[in-house]
């Protein structure tokens, strides 16, 4: 029984899956992969979550929060790059865990990735909705109150859920449907569209940094860390830092845990390994370069925003455009809102493109129904049924749940996935030391160990209820695994 739960999937079997009718089309080069990474990373995190994290958690020390979160991502990114080059098939961390830790850990991380990408895409769609409404508001257009946002939100000032007076976030629902239709057609078309959008939003981010620098007031950076540099708690018990009225940890580390969502994206590059033209070379380039570029931009934008406007006055929903309006540059609101709408669209595109490929990888192994989730369209060569399911789930979550809940839920799922990948590198180096590795993690074993430590640190800097939600999600995953997946596992049947 125990051995069946931890049966590993040989790399030779993984490579055989690149053949046949279920193979995806190789159409992506290093530029497109890097563009996909930047497309996923720069979006809701930089245009939306900067306001929430600075206002609620960290103040101006958000600059350091981005550095800490970026450090965790660097270690995890290097581990992802080693696996992506060694096993260039769809599935990301799920596939790596199956080859190293065994079937049950692989299922756990795969189930966790489903949470990460679905909830992450929902949070992104939510951010898109607010900037879209900000953009059309420039022209005097306003949606009915019932269609503007999720029906409830969490107010950190009182530590309770409050009604918004709305019924559904209609723009979030609309953009999710549009992106789903685009993804059904194919990866080449969506990647080309993404490259154009990425160029546009990079121009807008540089505009924010250059123009905003002339309106920075250094007094707004004082106090630099109004909530302290802590924020570390252990299931509700504060170890280092302050607690908010709702019992949530506050401080620079808490800010890092909150905006960690902003880095979700570089790992999405690895889900497209099967569609890379030269995965052994191009995947490490796409993962590492996109992460470095975005980290530098994040720190710069955090410094500009908290310098332009006191952190207590930053907008939660559209902080960048609102900051420029507050310093007497309302004309910039048009440029920023347009760039944000376009930029967040590309994030949504990448995340919703990644989710079906994780489902495809899991279905190939029999852990989900293969005929449905493993179905590849005969013409477009896309996992079309999984794409439709993803679109439905994301549309439902984004139109009914508030940003604060979505962002924190996806953070803990993402951190758990990164932790597994770092651990898998340690296991794989011992279990298969002679396997060819076109890219090797530098400073081994220090790099994966530091990745594990920082991921755990940030996980414990999230509010306790996030652990409860994760536990409920994983419990549901165990029910599905022992009720269906274990009985239909292709690896178990082959033994």
PyMOL commands that set and color helices and strands:
alter all, ss='L'
color gray80, all
select helices_A, chain A and resi 2-5+11-16+30-41+44-86+93-100+103-137+145-147+170-185+187-215+218-221+252-263+266-270+273-275+279-308+311-313+319-326+330-364+370-373+384-400+403-431+446-459+464-488+490-494
alter helices_A, ss='H'
color red, helices_A
select strands_A, chain A and resi 152-155+160-163+232-234+237-240+242-243+249-250
alter strands_A, ss='S'
color yellow, strands_A
deselect
rebuild
show_as cartoon
